[in-house]
Amino acid sequence: MKNYKTISPGKLIARFDNQLLDILLEDLRNSRAKNKVKSINHQATKQHTLSAA
């Protein structure tokens, strides 16, 4: 019979919290980068439109 070590609930919760935080921070970084690109593209389009007028 194999002897499996049980992990305490506190360690499982801490691991889950850390993984969730990592996922959320990565998602936040990606959305900020995406919004920054959209903002730059919008500003470039706006400047191009103004200079053509």
N, C-alpha and C positions, 0 to 999 in steps of 0.2 A: 504494500500500500504506500502511495506517495504521501509525503508530508508537505502540505501547502501552508505557506505562511499567510496569515490573515493580516490585512492592513487595517489599522485603526480608522474609524470613521473620521476622526479629525484630520488625518493625513490625506484621506480621500477628498475631503471637502477643500483642504488647502490646495491640493493638486488641481481640482476642478476650478477653483477660483483663479489660480494662476493661468491655466489654459484659457479660460473665458476672457480674462483680462488681456492676454496676448492677442486673442482673436479680435476683440473689440478695438484694441489699439491699432492693429494692422488695418482693420476696416476703416478706422478714422483717418489714418495716414493716406490710404488709397483714395478715399472720398475727398480729402483736402487737396490732394494732388490733381484729381480729376476736375475739381471746381476751379483750381488755379489755372489749369489749361483752358477751361471754358472761358474764364475771365480774361485771359490774355487774348484768346481768339476774338472775343466780343469787343475788346478795346481796339484791336487791330482793324476789325471790320468797321467800327465806328469812326476811327481816324481816317480810314480809306474813303468812307462815305463823305465825311466832312471836307476832305481835300478835293474830292471830285466836284463838289458844289461850288 
